[in-house]
Amino acid sequence: MYRTLEYLRGISDSDARRLRAAGIRHTNQLLHRTSIEIDRQRLSKRTGISVARLLEFAHQCTLMEVSGMERHRQTVRRFGIETIKDLRAQDADDLHSKLVDAIGLAGAPSRSDVQYWISQATALDIIEEPEPAPPLPVVT
């Protein structure tokens, strides 16, 4: 989904300005320019935005791509679901139950909607996570 950069939670005016200067106008472009670690590093050098912050923005962008979840994204985040991997790991019945408790039956998505979100999470899992730091050698 094409959203302006200001839809990203926590993005500053300065961040948005620097991303636009790099040719990124909306969240879909940002997602495609930050899904791979090397691309985040390059963009970080061009914009001065940290690689970790770009990764956070990339995760937000992928959640924006889940069809039908827009109205409930903030509530889902309150349950600790910040990434597509977090969403994919959810049990549909459990997540639906939490949404009903938080929103009420009339405003909550249907169980099949929640199942659909989780099924989309598999296809949208395109973010390359950073390599874990190698363990430090033990000096004896």
C-alpha positions as CSV (number, residue, x, y, z in Angstrom):
1,M,0.0,0.0,0.0
2,Y,1.3,3.4,-0.9
3,R,1.4,5.7,2.1
4,T,3.3,8.9,2.7
5,L,6.3,8.6,5.0
6,E,4.5,10.4,7.7
7,Y,2.4,7.3,8.3
8,L,5.4,5.7,10.0
9,R,5.3,5.8,13.7
10,G,8.2,7.8,15.1
11,I,9.5,9.2,11.9
12,S,10.7,12.8,12.3
13,D,10.3,15.6,9.8
14,S,14.1,15.4,9.3
15,D,14.0,11.7,8.6
16,A,11.2,12.2,6.0
17,R,13.1,15.1,4.4
18,R,16.3,13.0,4.1
19,L,14.5,10.0,2.7
20,R,12.7,12.2,0.1
21,A,16.1,13.7,-0.8
22,A,17.2,10.1,-1.5
23,G,14.2,9.7,-3.9
24,I,11.9,7.8,-1.4
25,R,8.4,9.3,-1.5
26,H,6.2,6.6,0.1
27,T,6.3,3.6,2.3
28,N,6.3,1.1,-0.5
29,Q,9.5,2.6,-2.0
30,L,11.0,2.6,1.5
31,L,10.2,-1.0,2.0
32,H,11.9,-2.0,-1.3
33,R,14.9,0.1,-0.5
34,T,15.3,-1.3,3.0
35,S,14.4,-5.0,2.8
36,I,18.1,-6.1,2.3
37,E,20.8,-5.3,4.9
38,I,23.3,-4.0,2.3
39,D,20.6,-1.6,1.0
40,R,19.9,-0.3,4.5
41,Q,23.6,0.3,5.0
42,R,23.8,2.2,1.7
43,L,20.7,4.3,2.5
44,S,22.0,5.0,6.0
45,K,25.2,6.4,4.5
46,R,23.2,8.6,2.1
47,T,20.7,9.8,4.6
48,G,22.4,9.7,8.0
49,I,19.5,7.6,9.4
50,S,20.8,4.7,11.4
51,V,20.6,1.2,9.9
52,A,18.6,0.1,13.0
53,R,16.1,2.9,12.5
54,L,15.7,2.0,8.8
55,L,15.1,-1.6,9.8
56,E,12.4,-0.5,12.2
57,F,10.8,1.5,9.4
58,A,11.0,-1.5,7.1
59,H,9.1,-3.6,9.6
60,Q,6.4,-1.0,9.9
61,C,6.1,-0.8,6.1
62,T,5.6,-4.6,5.8
63,L,2.8,-4.5,8.4
64,M,1.2,-1.7,6.3
65,E,1.2,-4.1,3.4
66,V,-1.1,-6.6,5.2
67,S,-4.5,-6.2,3.4
68,G,-7.4,-5.5,5.7
69,M,-5.3,-4.9,8.9
70,E,-5.1,-1.1,8.6
71,R,-7.9,-0.2,11.1
72,H,-6.5,-2.6,13.7
73,R,-2.7,-2.1,13.3
74,Q,-2.4,0.0,16.5
75,T,-4.3,-2.5,18.6
76,V,-2.2,-5.4,17.1
77,R,0.9,-3.5,18.1
78,R,-0.3,-3.2,21.7
79,F,-0.1,-7.0,21.7
80,G,3.6,-6.9,20.9
81,I,3.2,-7.6,17.2
82,E,5.8,-5.2,15.6
83,T,7.0,-7.3,12.6
84,I,5.7,-9.7,10.0
85,K,7.5,-12.5,11.8
86,D,5.6,-11.6,15.0
87,L,2.3,-11.7,13.1
88,R,3.2,-15.0,11.4
89,A,3.9,-16.6,14.8
90,Q,0.4,-15.8,16.1
91,D,-2.4,-18.3,16.6
92,A,-5.4,-16.9,14.7
93,D,-7.9,-17.9,17.3
94,D,-5.9,-16.5,20.1
95,L,-5.2,-13.2,18.3
96,H,-8.9,-12.9,17.3
97,S,-9.9,-13.4,20.9
98,K,-7.5,-10.7,22.1
99,L,-8.9,-8.3,19.5
100,V,-12.5,-9.0,20.6
101,D,-11.5,-8.4,24.2
102,A,-9.8,-5.1,23.3
103,I,-12.2,-3.7,20.8
104,G,-15.5,-5.5,21.4
105,L,-17.3,-7.9,19.1
106,A,-18.9,-5.3,17.0
107,G,-15.6,-3.6,16.1
108,A,-13.3,-6.5,15.9
109,P,-12.3,-8.2,12.7
110,S,-13.7,-11.6,11.9
111,R,-11.7,-14.8,12.7
112,S,-11.3,-15.4,9.0
113,D,-9.8,-11.8,8.6
114,V,-7.2,-12.6,11.2
115,Q,-6.4,-15.9,9.6
116,Y,-6.0,-14.0,6.3
117,W,-3.6,-11.5,7.9
118,I,-1.5,-14.4,9.2
119,S,-1.4,-16.1,5.9
120,Q,-0.3,-12.9,4.2
121,A,2.6,-12.6,6.7
122,T,4.3,-15.6,5.1
123,A,4.3,-14.0,1.6
124,L,5.3,-10.6,3.0
125,D,8.3,-11.8,5.0
126,I,10.9,-10.1,2.8
127,I,13.0,-8.3,5.4
128,E,16.6,-9.6,5.7
129,E,17.5,-9.5,9.3
130,P,21.0,-8.4,10.3
131,E,23.5,-11.2,11.0
132,P,24.0,-11.8,14.7
133,A,27.3,-10.6,16.1
134,P,29.8,-13.4,16.3
135,P,30.6,-14.5,19.9
136,L,33.6,-13.0,21.4
137,P,36.5,-15.5,21.8
138,V,37.2,-16.6,25.3
139,V,40.6,-15.7,26.5
140,T,42.1,-18.0,29.1
